[in-house]
């Protein structure tokens, strides 16, 4: 199926070769070169994420990447994908996804990119396009539409200011907004919660740190908690065992066991919170490269110098415990323990993200542990 545009010398090609994938990955760094808050992702990590052999997402999804070119120069990119595990929101609707959107500030470029992605989805009987997902809802989600004045935290995106308008010009409208909250050592849990925390844990409640000697089992427990806790959230798609193993492998070198806390109620794993060191702080000047000296710089910054910021990408309490008094207090106990540990280790700020705008329970928790809403990421949708 041809994807060439009739717009002068502007064309779109499906990415099929390693050389084209390299161009696809490299494009955003050039587009954002003048943005002081842009951080180039590690090329090695991006290659693994977009390669079927190294990303188990491809086991249950079909993906096509596209590059837009003009006069022999790459000017835009987009992905189109169908995740077979994504539940459909209503009967008769079949969602496909787009993602990885990056392009020059030119309506014609956005037009040919979305035309290619939408045609690909229509050919597979999709009725709606939703995104951006890079590549799934369990990875990097949403387009930055507010909060451009600070760099992104680890595994969060950063987009040019014009991108949202260009997407909307293609007929896309807001589906959901996702919030990021910033906090520092001055914030704390509400006074009423502090009083309860200071009384100590009630009978049957145990808090413990990640046990690295049982690392694989611990990651599996974390996944089981989150798959249960988040199952009613908008767009929820469960994480598979293969994705769990990949997650465990990718995080093992950067995760700090002292910043991952599990909560147990009556001997059952009930909740978890993860503070993840902000790797973006350590790679900001590496320009995506680990060779020849990037590895040494990265390891020194993580293990010796240390980074000063962290992100909370994962927090949840199993549904069966969410309505009990002990279960409602778990987020505050876990946040207090992990936050105090992070501050004692030299971290002075952290981000809670991402939080669904409609998830009032979680936005309430984020605000009540000292968080301030400072970035908004938007997920768009369009009927095809």
VOVEX-287571 format. One record per residue (C-alpha): x, y, z. Coordinates in Angstrom, 2 decimals. Example, Ala and Ser with C-alpha at 12.3 -4.5 7.8 and 13.67 -1.06 7.14 Angstrom:
residues 2
r x: 12.30 | y: -4.50 | z: 7.80
r x: 13.67 | y: -1.06 | z: 7.14
END
This chain:
residues 384
r x: 0.00 | y: 0.00 | z: 0.00
r x: 1.69 | y: 3.29 | z: -1.03
r x: 2.00 | y: 6.08 | z: 1.54
r x: 3.65 | y: 8.70 | z: -0.69
r x: 2.02 | y: 12.09 | z: -0.42
r x: 1.08 | y: 14.19 | z: -3.44
r x: 2.14 | y: 17.33 | z: -1.57
r x: 5.10 | y: 18.52 | z: -3.72
r x: 8.22 | y: 16.62 | z: -2.66
r x: 6.77 | y: 15.68 | z: 0.75
r x: 6.40 | y: 11.92 | z: 1.20
r x: 5.86 | y: 9.33 | z: 3.91
r x: 7.64 | y: 5.99 | z: 4.01
r x: 7.06 | y: 3.01 | z: 6.33
r x: 10.12 | y: 2.25 | z: 8.43
r x: 11.44 | y: -1.19 | z: 7.51
r x: 15.24 | y: -1.19 | z: 7.77
r x: 17.71 | y: -0.63 | z: 10.63
r x: 18.93 | y: 2.52 | z: 8.87
r x: 15.41 | y: 3.92 | z: 8.69
r x: 14.83 | y: 3.06 | z: 12.37
r x: 18.00 | y: 4.95 | z: 13.25
r x: 16.69 | y: 8.00 | z: 11.40
r x: 13.31 | y: 7.63 | z: 13.13
r x: 14.95 | y: 7.65 | z: 16.56
r x: 17.33 | y: 10.50 | z: 15.79
r x: 14.77 | y: 12.98 | z: 14.43
r x: 13.37 | y: 14.49 | z: 17.69
r x: 16.84 | y: 15.52 | z: 18.91
r x: 17.30 | y: 17.66 | z: 15.80
r x: 13.81 | y: 19.15 | z: 16.02
r x: 14.33 | y: 20.10 | z: 19.68
r x: 18.00 | y: 21.10 | z: 19.49
r x: 17.29 | y: 24.71 | z: 20.50
r x: 15.02 | y: 23.83 | z: 23.44
r x: 17.02 | y: 24.12 | z: 26.70
r x: 14.62 | y: 21.71 | z: 28.43
r x: 14.94 | y: 18.93 | z: 25.85
r x: 16.76 | y: 15.77 | z: 26.97
r x: 17.75 | y: 13.29 | z: 24.27
r x: 16.79 | y: 9.72 | z: 25.26
r x: 19.52 | y: 7.11 | z: 25.14
r x: 19.72 | y: 5.77 | z: 21.59
r x: 20.34 | y: 2.23 | z: 22.85
r x: 17.23 | y: 2.30 | z: 25.04
r x: 15.05 | y: 3.70 | z: 22.24
r x: 16.32 | y: 1.06 | z: 19.82
r x: 15.40 | y: -1.72 | z: 22.25
r x: 11.95 | y: -0.19 | z: 22.84
r x: 11.21 | y: -0.11 | z: 19.10
r x: 12.60 | y: -3.54 | z: 18.22
r x: 10.32 | y: -6.60 | z: 18.40
r x: 13.11 | y: -8.89 | z: 19.63
r x: 13.74 | y: -6.73 | z: 22.71
r x: 10.30 | y: -5.32 | z: 23.55
r x: 7.65 | y: -7.91 | z: 24.50
r x: 4.92 | y: -5.37 | z: 23.72
r x: 5.27 | y: -6.58 | z: 20.13
r x: 4.15 | y: -10.06 | z: 21.24
r x: 0.57 | y: -8.79 | z: 21.53
r x: 0.66 | y: -5.74 | z: 19.27
r x: 1.10 | y: -4.80 | z: 15.63
r x: 3.18 | y: -1.69 | z: 15.02
r x: 4.14 | y: 0.39 | z: 12.00
r x: 6.52 | y: 3.36 | z: 12.14
r x: 6.46 | y: 6.10 | z: 9.50
r x: 8.93 | y: 8.79 | z: 8.43
r x: 8.01 | y: 11.95 | z: 6.54
r x: 10.69 | y: 13.29 | z: 4.21
r x: 11.04 | y: 16.36 | z: 2.04
r x: 13.83 | y: 16.83 | z: -0.45
r x: 15.81 | y: 13.98 | z: 1.10
r x: 15.51 | y: 15.39 | z: 4.63
r x: 13.51 | y: 13.81 | z: 7.45
r x: 10.83 | y: 16.25 | z: 8.66
r x: 8.47 | y: 14.14 | z: 10.77
r x: 7.62 | y: 10.77 | z: 12.25
r x: 4.65 | y: 8.88 | z: 13.71
r x: 3.71 | y: 5.37 | z: 14.79
r x: 0.47 | y: 3.46 | z: 14.33
r x: -0.22 | y: 0.45 | z: 16.51
r x: -2.92 | y: -1.97 | z: 17.62
r x: -2.59 | y: -3.57 | z: 21.05
r x: -4.68 | y: -6.73 | z: 21.23
r x: -4.81 | y: -6.48 | z: 25.06
r x: -6.40 | y: -3.03 | z: 25.12
r x: -10.05 | y: -3.30 | z: 26.18
r x: -12.52 | y: -1.46 | z: 23.94
r x: -14.42 | y: 1.35 | z: 25.70
r x: -17.83 | y: 0.62 | z: 24.14
r x: -19.35 | y: -2.17 | z: 22.09
r x: -18.80 | y: -1.73 | z: 18.39
r x: -15.82 | y: 0.58 | z: 18.78
r x: -12.34 | y: -0.60 | z: 17.84
r x: -9.50 | y: 1.64 | z: 18.99
r x: -6.14 | y: 1.86 | z: 17.32
r x: -3.31 | y: 3.99 | z: 18.63
r x: -0.84 | y: 6.52 | z: 17.31
r x: 2.35 | y: 7.68 | z: 18.97
r x: 5.96 | y: 8.80 | z: 18.65
r x: 4.73 | y: 12.02 | z: 17.01
r x: 7.47 | y: 14.53 | z: 16.21
r x: 7.56 | y: 16.91 | z: 13.26
r x: 8.61 | y: 20.29 | z: 12.00
r x: 6.11 | y: 23.09 | z: 12.57
r x: 4.36 | y: 22.59 | z: 9.26
r x: 0.66 | y: 21.65 | z: 8.92
r x: 1.40 | y: 19.74 | z: 5.70
r x: 3.86 | y: 17.46 | z: 7.49
r x: 1.38 | y: 16.64 | z: 10.25
r x: -1.30 | y: 16.05 | z: 7.64
r x: 0.64 | y: 13.44 | z: 5.68
r x: 1.85 | y: 11.72 | z: 8.86
r x: -1.64 | y: 11.35 | z: 10.31
r x: -3.04 | y: 10.35 | z: 6.93
r x: -0.54 | y: 7.49 | z: 6.79
r x: -1.22 | y: 6.36 | z: 10.36
r x: -5.00 | y: 6.61 | z: 9.99
r x: -5.03 | y: 4.76 | z: 6.66
r x: -3.00 | y: 1.98 | z: 8.26
r x: -5.48 | y: 1.75 | z: 11.15
r x: -8.52 | y: 1.85 | z: 8.85
r x: -7.07 | y: -0.97 | z: 6.79
r x: -7.18 | y: -3.02 | z: 10.00
r x: -10.81 | y: -2.13 | z: 10.73
r x: -10.12 | y: 0.37 | z: 13.48
r x: -12.90 | y: 2.90 | z: 14.08
r x: -10.98 | y: 5.37 | z: 16.29
r x: -7.42 | y: 6.60 | z: 16.69
r x: -6.23 | y: 7.40 | z: 20.23
r x: -2.86 | y: 8.69 | z: 21.38
r x: -0.08 | y: 9.44 | z: 21.63
r x: 1.07 | y: 6.20 | z: 23.23
r x: 4.80 | y: 5.48 | z: 22.94
r x: 4.05 | y: 2.61 | z: 22.37
r x: 1.55 | y: 1.50 | z: 25.05
r x: -0.35 | y: 3.05 | z: 27.92
r x: 2.15 | y: 1.32 | z: 30.22
r x: 5.07 | y: 3.21 | z: 28.67
r x: 5.29 | y: 6.92 | z: 27.75
r x: 1.83 | y: 8.46 | z: 27.37
r x: 0.38 | y: 11.76 | z: 26.24
r x: 1.48 | y: 14.95 | z: 24.52
r x: 2.85 | y: 17.78 | z: 26.64
r x: 0.38 | y: 20.68 | z: 26.41
r x: 1.26 | y: 22.68 | z: 29.55
r x: 4.45 | y: 23.00 | z: 31.58
r x: 7.11 | y: 23.46 | z: 28.91
r x: 9.49 | y: 25.44 | z: 31.14
r x: 11.16 | y: 22.51 | z: 32.92
r x: 12.85 | y: 19.32 | z: 31.67
r x: 10.92 | y: 16.06 | z: 31.71
r x: 11.49 | y: 13.42 | z: 34.35
r x: 12.54 | y: 9.87 | z: 33.48
r x: 10.09 | y: 8.09 | z: 31.14
r x: 8.08 | y: 11.28 | z: 30.58
r x: 7.83 | y: 13.18 | z: 27.32
r x: 8.65 | y: 16.71 | z: 26.22
r x: 7.18 | y: 18.21 | z: 23.06
r x: 7.41 | y: 21.50 | z: 21.16
r x: 4.72 | y: 24.03 | z: 22.08
r x: 3.17 | y: 23.94 | z: 18.59
r x: 2.55 | y: 20.20 | z: 18.50
r x: -0.80 | y: 20.18 | z: 20.28
r x: -2.30 | y: 22.73 | z: 17.89
r x: -1.03 | y: 20.81 | z: 14.87
r x: -2.58 | y: 17.57 | z: 16.19
r x: -5.91 | y: 19.28 | z: 16.81
r x: -5.86 | y: 20.65 | z: 13.25
r x: -6.05 | y: 17.04 | z: 12.10
r x: -9.43 | y: 16.64 | z: 13.78
r x: -8.29 | y: 15.30 | z: 17.16
r x: -9.93 | y: 16.28 | z: 20.43
r x: -9.07 | y: 15.71 | z: 24.07
r x: -9.82 | y: 12.24 | z: 25.38
r x: -8.03 | y: 12.51 | z: 28.75
r x: -5.58 | y: 14.79 | z: 30.49
r x: -2.76 | y: 13.38 | z: 32.60
r x: -1.18 | y: 15.45 | z: 35.37
r x: 2.34 | y: 15.57 | z: 36.76
r x: 2.87 | y: 16.93 | z: 40.28
r x: 6.12 | y: 18.31 | z: 41.67
r x: 7.07 | y: 18.21 | z: 45.34
r x: 10.15 | y: 18.84 | z: 47.46
r x: 11.39 | y: 18.40 | z: 51.02
r x: 9.08 | y: 21.16 | z: 52.28
r x: 5.94 | y: 19.20 | z: 51.46
r x: 4.44 | y: 16.61 | z: 53.77
r x: 1.32 | y: 14.57 | z: 54.33
r x: -1.73 | y: 16.30 | z: 55.91
r x: -1.69 | y: 16.87 | z: 59.66
r x: -4.54 | y: 14.45 | z: 60.30
r x: -2.68 | y: 11.74 | z: 58.37
r x: 0.56 | y: 12.60 | z: 60.18
r x: -1.12 | y: 12.00 | z: 63.52
r x: -2.25 | y: 8.58 | z: 62.38
r x: 1.18 | y: 7.76 | z: 60.94
r x: 2.89 | y: 8.78 | z: 64.19
r x: 0.72 | y: 6.35 | z: 66.13
r x: 2.52 | y: 3.57 | z: 64.30
r x: 1.22 | y: 0.87 | z: 62.03
r x: -1.94 | y: -0.88 | z: 63.17
r x: -2.05 | y: -4.60 | z: 63.79
r x: -1.64 | y: -6.63 | z: 60.62
r x: 0.07 | y: -3.89 | z: 58.57
r x: 3.72 | y: -4.25 | z: 57.59
r x: 5.90 | y: -1.93 | z: 55.50
r x: 9.06 | y: -3.29 | z: 53.95
r x: 11.64 | y: -2.36 | z: 51.33
r x: 12.36 | y: -4.17 | z: 48.09
r x: 14.25 | y: -7.42 | z: 48.65
r x: 16.93 | y: -7.58 | z: 45.93
r x: 17.68 | y: -11.23 | z: 46.74
r x: 14.17 | y: -12.02 | z: 45.44
r x: 14.18 | y: -9.38 | z: 42.73
r x: 12.25 | y: -11.24 | z: 40.02
r x: 9.55 | y: -12.32 | z: 42.47
r x: 9.33 | y: -8.80 | z: 43.86
r x: 8.74 | y: -7.34 | z: 40.40
r x: 6.05 | y: -9.95 | z: 39.81
r x: 4.37 | y: -8.98 | z: 43.09
r x: 4.55 | y: -5.31 | z: 42.09
r x: 2.93 | y: -6.10 | z: 38.75
r x: 0.13 | y: -8.10 | z: 40.37
r x: -0.64 | y: -5.22 | z: 42.74
r x: -0.72 | y: -2.61 | z: 39.98
r x: -2.70 | y: -4.75 | z: 37.53
r x: -5.33 | y: -5.10 | z: 40.25
r x: -5.19 | y: -1.54 | z: 41.61
r x: -5.40 | y: 0.14 | z: 38.20
r x: -7.87 | y: -2.24 | z: 36.52
r x: -10.77 | y: 0.25 | z: 36.66
r x: -8.73 | y: 3.19 | z: 35.33
r x: -9.39 | y: 4.71 | z: 31.91
r x: -7.46 | y: 2.89 | z: 29.19
r x: -6.13 | y: 0.21 | z: 31.55
r x: -4.17 | y: -2.50 | z: 29.78
r x: -2.59 | y: -5.26 | z: 31.90
r x: 1.14 | y: -5.80 | z: 31.90
r x: 2.12 | y: -9.31 | z: 30.75
r x: 4.64 | y: -11.62 | z: 32.40
r x: 7.07 | y: -11.04 | z: 29.55
r x: 6.77 | y: -7.29 | z: 29.97
r x: 7.33 | y: -7.74 | z: 33.69
r x: 10.55 | y: -9.64 | z: 33.03
r x: 11.71 | y: -6.91 | z: 30.64
r x: 10.82 | y: -4.25 | z: 33.19
r x: 12.82 | y: -6.07 | z: 35.85
r x: 15.83 | y: -6.33 | z: 33.57
r x: 15.76 | y: -2.70 | z: 32.44
r x: 15.35 | y: -1.22 | z: 35.92
r x: 17.72 | y: -3.43 | z: 37.89
r x: 20.78 | y: -1.25 | z: 37.29
r x: 19.09 | y: 2.01 | z: 38.28
r x: 16.51 | y: 1.12 | z: 40.91
r x: 17.38 | y: 1.76 | z: 44.56
r x: 15.88 | y: -0.86 | z: 46.89
r x: 15.61 | y: 1.74 | z: 49.64
r x: 13.16 | y: 3.73 | z: 47.53
r x: 10.71 | y: 0.91 | z: 46.77
r x: 8.26 | y: 0.09 | z: 49.54
r x: 5.70 | y: -2.69 | z: 49.78
r x: 2.79 | y: -2.74 | z: 52.19
r x: 1.27 | y: -5.96 | z: 53.48
r x: -2.03 | y: -6.41 | z: 55.26
r x: -2.51 | y: -9.61 | z: 57.25
r x: 0.37 | y: -11.20 | z: 55.37
r x: -0.89 | y: -10.35 | z: 51.87
r x: 0.86 | y: -7.92 | z: 49.53
r x: -1.54 | y: -4.98 | z: 49.43
r x: 0.28 | y: -1.93 | z: 48.08
r x: 3.48 | y: -0.61 | z: 46.56
r x: 5.19 | y: 2.70 | z: 45.83
r x: 8.29 | y: 3.23 | z: 43.68
r x: 10.60 | y: 6.23 | z: 43.76
r x: 12.70 | y: 5.97 | z: 40.59
r x: 15.94 | y: 8.00 | z: 40.39
r x: 15.54 | y: 10.59 | z: 37.64
r x: 17.92 | y: 9.20 | z: 35.04
r x: 17.22 | y: 12.20 | z: 32.82
r x: 19.22 | y: 14.30 | z: 35.25
r x: 22.22 | y: 12.04 | z: 34.66
r x: 22.00 | y: 11.79 | z: 30.86
r x: 21.07 | y: 15.39 | z: 30.01
r x: 24.44 | y: 16.17 | z: 28.37
r x: 25.15 | y: 12.76 | z: 26.82
r x: 23.14 | y: 13.52 | z: 23.64
r x: 21.73 | y: 10.00 | z: 23.65
r x: 25.13 | y: 8.30 | z: 23.44
r x: 26.77 | y: 5.93 | z: 25.93
r x: 29.95 | y: 5.47 | z: 23.91
r x: 32.80 | y: 6.07 | z: 24.22
r x: 32.56 | y: 7.61 | z: 27.73
r x: 28.82 | y: 7.86 | z: 28.40
r x: 28.63 | y: 4.66 | z: 30.42
r x: 31.33 | y: 5.86 | z: 32.80
r x: 29.66 | y: 9.24 | z: 33.23
r x: 26.24 | y: 7.70 | z: 33.79
r x: 27.41 | y: 5.16 | z: 36.37
r x: 29.46 | y: 7.76 | z: 38.24
r x: 26.53 | y: 10.15 | z: 38.39
r x: 24.15 | y: 7.46 | z: 39.58
r x: 26.37 | y: 5.55 | z: 42.00
r x: 28.84 | y: 8.18 | z: 43.25
r x: 27.64 | y: 11.71 | z: 42.69
r x: 23.99 | y: 10.77 | z: 42.82
r x: 21.02 | y: 12.53 | z: 41.23
r x: 18.89 | y: 14.91 | z: 43.25
r x: 15.48 | y: 14.24 | z: 41.75
r x: 13.19 | y: 11.24 | z: 41.49
r x: 9.88 | y: 10.27 | z: 39.97
r x: 7.05 | y: 8.20 | z: 41.41
r x: 5.79 | y: 6.32 | z: 38.34
r x: 4.13 | y: 3.48 | z: 40.23
r x: 1.85 | y: 3.51 | z: 43.26
r x: -1.20 | y: 1.46 | z: 44.00
r x: -3.30 | y: -0.41 | z: 46.54
r x: -5.25 | y: -3.57 | z: 45.70
r x: -8.97 | y: -2.91 | z: 45.26
r x: -10.00 | y: -5.28 | z: 48.05
r x: -8.21 | y: -3.06 | z: 50.56
r x: -9.10 | y: 0.38 | z: 49.18
r x: -12.29 | y: 0.85 | z: 51.19
r x: -10.95 | y: -0.26 | z: 54.57
r x: -9.43 | y: 2.16 | z: 57.08
r x: -6.07 | y: 0.42 | z: 56.88
r x: -6.16 | y: 0.36 | z: 53.08
r x: -7.04 | y: 4.05 | z: 52.78
r x: -4.02 | y: 4.93 | z: 54.91
r x: -1.57 | y: 2.75 | z: 52.95
r x: -0.65 | y: 5.45 | z: 50.38
r x: 0.26 | y: 7.86 | z: 53.17
r x: 2.29 | y: 5.31 | z: 55.13
r x: 4.14 | y: 4.23 | z: 51.99
r x: 4.68 | y: 7.79 | z: 50.77
r x: 5.95 | y: 8.89 | z: 54.18
r x: 8.43 | y: 6.02 | z: 54.39
r x: 9.74 | y: 6.37 | z: 50.82
r x: 9.81 | y: 10.18 | z: 50.87
r x: 11.71 | y: 10.32 | z: 54.16
r x: 14.20 | y: 7.77 | z: 52.87
r x: 14.65 | y: 9.69 | z: 49.60
r x: 15.31 | y: 12.95 | z: 51.42
r x: 17.81 | y: 11.25 | z: 53.76
r x: 19.67 | y: 10.00 | z: 50.65
r x: 20.03 | y: 13.50 | z: 49.22
r x: 17.01 | y: 13.75 | z: 46.93
r x: 15.46 | y: 17.20 | z: 47.23
r x: 12.57 | y: 17.04 | z: 44.76
r x: 10.34 | y: 14.47 | z: 43.12
r x: 7.49 | y: 14.14 | z: 40.65
r x: 4.28 | y: 12.14 | z: 41.01
r x: 3.20 | y: 11.17 | z: 37.51
r x: 1.25 | y: 10.47 | z: 35.62
r x: -2.15 | y: 10.92 | z: 37.29
r x: -5.42 | y: 10.82 | z: 35.37
r x: -7.32 | y: 14.10 | z: 35.69
r x: -10.47 | y: 12.06 | z: 36.35
r x: -8.82 | y: 9.98 | z: 39.10
r x: -9.93 | y: 12.21 | z: 41.96
r x: -8.69 | y: 9.81 | z: 44.65
r x: -5.14 | y: 9.94 | z: 43.25
r x: -5.15 | y: 13.69 | z: 42.55
r x: -6.28 | y: 14.16 | z: 46.16
r x: -3.39 | y: 12.02 | z: 47.41
r x: -0.88 | y: 13.84 | z: 45.20
r x: -2.04 | y: 17.22 | z: 46.47
r x: -2.15 | y: 16.05 | z: 50.08
r x: 1.47 | y: 14.90 | z: 50.10
r x: 2.63 | y: 18.36 | z: 49.06
r x: 2.38 | y: 17.97 | z: 45.28
r x: 1.75 | y: 20.92 | z: 42.96
r x: 0.31 | y: 20.34 | z: 39.49
r x: 2.96 | y: 21.63 | z: 37.06
r x: 2.64 | y: 19.70 | z: 33.80
r x: -0.28 | y: 18.41 | z: 31.73
r x: -0.05 | y: 15.68 | z: 29.10
r x: -3.00 | y: 15.15 | z: 26.76
r x: -4.32 | y: 12.01 | z: 25.10
r x: -6.32 | y: 12.73 | z: 21.93
r x: -8.91 | y: 10.77 | z: 20.00
r x: -10.60 | y: 10.91 | z: 16.61
r x: -13.27 | y: 8.87 | z: 14.86
r x: -11.87 | y: 7.38 | z: 11.64
END
